[in-house]
Amino acid sequence: MLFKDIIGQQQIKSRLLLSADNNRLPHAQLFVSPKGTGGLPLAIAYAQYILCGNTDGENITGNTVCNAKFNKLAHPDLHFVFPVAITGKVKKNPVSDLFLEEWRTFVTETPYGDEMDWYNAIGIENKQGQIGVDEAESIVRKLSLKAFEGNYKVMIIWMADKMNIAASNKLLKLIEEPPDKTLLILITESEDQLLQTIRSRCQMVRLSPLSENDMVNALMERANVD
C-alpha cells in the first residue's frame, strides 16, 4: 500500500513517517477514522513502511521481497482482526483467520470500504459481526511469538469497537504492556463505542474528513493513471 495512494491526511502521514524514521513507535495507537477517511489503508501503509524498512516517505525503497508480500497482504508479521459472524462457509467459532482470503480480496478491491461493505462481501448482510473472546485469545497467542522476519509484529484491529466486553477485557493487559517490538493499531469509526479503558491505553490518531480538494485531486490522479 503506497502512501501516495492514501487520499488526503497529509499531516497525519507526516507524523506517522516521522515516528517511524526516528524509531519512536507508540506500542498501541487508535486510529479514529470516520467513514471514508481511509484509516485502514493508512494503517497498512504505515505497517509496510515499518516492517519493510522503507525510507523517504514511500513504500518502494526498502526490502523488495517484503514490499511484494504487502502487495498481496501476506506478510507473516502483519496480522489482521476484523468483525466476523457465522456464515454458510464458517458454521461455528468464527475468527478472522477463517476469512483471510475474503479479507485480502476486500481490502485490495475496496480499501475504503466500510463495515456493511465487508458484511456484504462475506454474506452476513442480516447479521452483526463481532470480535469475540476467541479472537482476543488468538491475538494474545500470535503476539507472544517471535517475529518471523526478526523485526516488528503489527496487529491491525479493524472496527475495534466491535470487540465484545470479554474480548476487550482480555486485551487490556496486552495493549498496556505488549511484547517487545509489537505494534497494535486499532481502527474505529467512533471512539465513543470503545471502552474507556481501551482508549486510555492508546495514542490517538484522529483522521480528518476528506476535503473537496482531496477528492478532486484523487480523481485527477486516477484519471491520469488510467
C-alpha positions in Angstrom: 0.0 0.0 0.0 1.6 3.2 -1.1 1.3 6.4 0.9 0.7 8.4 -2.2 -2.5 6.3 -2.8 -3.9 7.5 0.6 -6.3 10.3 -0.1 -5.6 13.4 2.0 -4.4 13.1 5.6 -1.1 14.8 4.8 -0.4 15.9 8.4 -1.1 12.5 9.8 1.0 10.8 7.2 3.9 13.1 8.0 3.5 12.4 11.7 3.5 8.7 11.2 6.5 8.8 8.9 8.4 10.9 11.4 7.8 8.5 14.2 8.9 5.6 12.1 12.0 7.3 10.7 13.0 8.3 14.3 12.2 4.8 15.6 9.8 6.3 18.2 6.8 4.0 17.7 3.9 4.0 20.1 3.1 0.4 21.0 -0.6 1.0 20.7 -2.4 3.5 18.6 -6.1 4.1 18.0 -7.0 5.5 14.5 -10.3 7.3 14.8 -11.4 7.1 11.2 -14.9 8.3 10.3 -16.4 6.5 7.3 -14.5 7.2 4.1 -11.4 8.8 5.7 -9.0 5.8 5.0 -7.9 4.5 8.4 -7.4 1.0 7.1 -5.2 1.8 4.0 -3.3 4.3 6.1 -2.6 1.7 8.8 -1.5 -0.9 6.2 0.9 1.6 4.5 2.3 2.5 7.9 2.8 -1.1 8.8 4.5 -1.7 5.4 6.8 1.3 5.9 8.0 -0.1 9.3 8.2 -3.8 8.5 9.9 -3.4 5.1 12.5 -0.8 6.2 11.2 1.7 3.7 12.5 5.3 3.7 12.0 8.7 2.1 8.2 8.7 2.8 7.2 5.9 0.5 6.9 2.1 0.4 9.2 1.4 -2.6 12.7 2.0 -1.2 13.2 -0.9 1.3 13.1 -4.6 1.1 11.7 -5.5 -2.3 10.6 -9.0 -1.3 8.9 -7.6 1.8 7.1 -4.9 -0.2 5.9 -7.7 -2.6 4.4 -9.6 0.3 2.5 -6.5 1.3 1.1 -6.1 -2.2 -0.6 -9.5 -1.5 -1.4 -8.6 2.1 0.5 -11.7 3.0 3.5 -10.6 5.2 3.9 -13.1 8.1 4.4 -10.4 10.7 1.3 -8.4 9.6 -1.9 -9.7 11.4 -5.5 -8.6 10.9 -8.5 -8.8 13.1 -12.0 -7.7 12.0 -15.6 -8.4 12.9 -17.0 -11.7 11.7 -20.0 -14.0 12.2 -21.3 -17.4 11.3 -21.7 -17.9 7.5 -22.5 -20.7 5.2 -18.8 -21.4 5.0 -17.9 -20.9 8.7 -20.6 -22.6 10.7 -19.1 -22.2 14.2 -16.5 -20.4 16.2 -15.9 -17.7 13.5 -12.5 -15.9 13.8 -10.7 -13.6 11.3 -8.2 -16.3 10.2 -11.0 -18.2 8.6 -11.9 -15.3 6.4 -8.4 -14.2 5.3 -8.9 -15.0 1.6 -12.1 -12.9 1.5 -10.4 -10.1 3.6 -7.5 -9.8 1.2 -9.8 -9.5 -1.8 -12.0 -7.0 0.0 -9.1 -4.7 1.1 -7.4 -4.9 -2.4 -10.6 -4.1 -4.3 -12.3 -1.7 -1.8 -9.7 -0.3 0.6 -12.1 2.5 1.6 -14.9 0.0 2.2 -17.0 0.2 5.4 -18.4 -2.3 7.8 -21.5 -3.1 5.7 -19.4 -3.5 2.6 -17.4 -6.1 4.5 -20.5 -7.9 5.7 -21.9 -8.0 2.2 -18.5 -9.4 1.0 -18.8 -12.4 3.3 -22.6 -12.8 3.1 -23.7 -11.7 6.6 -25.8 -8.8 5.5 -28.5 -9.6 8.0 -26.2 -10.3 10.9 -24.0 -8.2 13.2 -20.3 -9.1 13.1 -18.3 -9.0 16.3 -14.8 -9.6 17.6 -15.1 -12.1 20.4 -13.0 -13.6 23.2 -11.8 -16.5 20.9 -10.3 -13.8 18.7 -8.7 -12.0 21.6 -7.1 -15.2 22.7 -5.7 -15.7 19.2 -4.3 -12.1 19.3 -2.5 -12.8 22.6 -1.1 -16.1 21.3 0.1 -14.6 18.0 1.8 -11.7 19.6 3.6 -13.8 22.2 5.6 -15.5 19.4 8.7 -14.1 17.8 8.5 -12.2 14.6 9.0 -14.4 11.6 11.4 -12.0 9.9 13.1 -10.7 13.0 11.6 -7.2 13.1 8.3 -5.9 14.5 5.0 -7.6 14.6 2.0 -5.5 13.6 -1.6 -6.3 14.6 -4.3 -4.2 12.9 -7.7 -4.5 14.6 -10.3 -3.0 12.2 -13.6 -1.9 13.6 -12.2 -2.4 17.1 -15.5 -1.1 18.6 -17.0 -4.5 17.6 -15.0 -6.2 20.4 -17.3 -7.5 22.9 -16.7 -6.9 26.6 -15.0 -10.2 27.2 -12.6 -9.6 24.3 -11.9 -6.0 25.4 -11.1 -7.1 28.9 -8.8 -9.9 27.6 -6.8 -7.4 25.6 -6.3 -4.7 28.3 -3.0 -6.0 29.6 -1.7 -6.7 26.2 -2.5 -3.2 25.0 -0.9 -1.7 28.1 2.2 -3.9 28.1 2.7 -5.6 24.7 5.6 -7.9 24.0 8.8 -6.2 22.7 8.7 -5.0 19.1 4.9 -5.3 18.9 2.7 -2.6 17.4 -1.1 -2.6 17.8 -3.2 -0.4 15.6 -6.9 -0.2 16.4 -9.2 1.4 14.0 -12.7 2.7 14.8 -15.2 5.0 13.2 -16.4 6.1 16.6 -14.1 6.2 19.7 -17.1 6.5 22.0 -18.1 2.9 21.2 -14.8 1.6 22.6 -14.3 1.0 26.3 -12.6 4.0 28.1 -10.0 1.6 29.5 -9.0 0.6 25.9 -9.0 4.2 24.7 -6.8 5.4 27.6 -4.1 2.9 26.7 -3.7 4.0 23.1 -2.2 7.0 21.5 -5.0 8.7 19.5 -4.7 9.4 15.8 -7.7 11.3 14.5 -8.3 11.3 10.8 -9.9 14.3 9.2 -12.9 14.2 6.8 -11.7 14.5 3.3 -12.0 17.9 1.7 -13.4 18.6 -1.7 -9.9 19.4 -2.8 -8.7 16.0 -1.6 -11.4 14.3 -3.6 -10.8 16.3 -6.8 -7.0 15.7 -6.6 -7.6 12.0 -6.1 -9.9 11.8 -9.1 -7.5 13.7 -11.3 -4.6 11.5 -10.3 -6.7 8.4 -11.0 -7.7 9.8 -14.4 -4.1 10.5 -15.3 -3.1 6.9 -14.3 -6.0 5.4 -16.3 
